[in-house]
Amino acid sequence: MRVLYLLNISNPDRLSADSGWIFADLLAPALADAGAEVTVAAPAPAGDARCGFHQTKVPGTKYRARFSADIDELVALIRAEKPDVAGPLLHGRVLGVGGSRPDHSGSRREAASGARPA
């Protein structure tokens, strides 16, 4: 399977602090271990030597990294790579970051505090 991992880095000056880059750097080699042919499209390489890399523009601000994309570049990249799967991998949802998690009792406050209903 050919995977095109589209990564918007919102902290290019400190990759070690960019959660998206960290996640891609861990996930891309794991996908390669599973037999996928992985190409990371990002302003900086992620993954290991088995992962292909397509350099994209560094966004001017962290907000532009999230909300703007060069559609013409994206279309050309998808046509060139011909991936089976393409897209940003939503690391926040996979890791449960950025939101409360359901605890099946309906109370998000209790889930966040660790308290369990009696």
FENDAVEN-V715876 format. One record per helix or strand. SS is the DSSP state (alpha for helix, beta for strand). FROM is the first residue (numbers start at 1). LEN is the number of residues. Records with the same first field share a line. If there is no record, write none. Layout:
SS=FROM-LEN, FROM-LEN
This chain:
beta=2-5, 37-6, 52-4, 85-3
alpha=15-3, 19-15, 62-6, 71-11, 91-5, 108-6
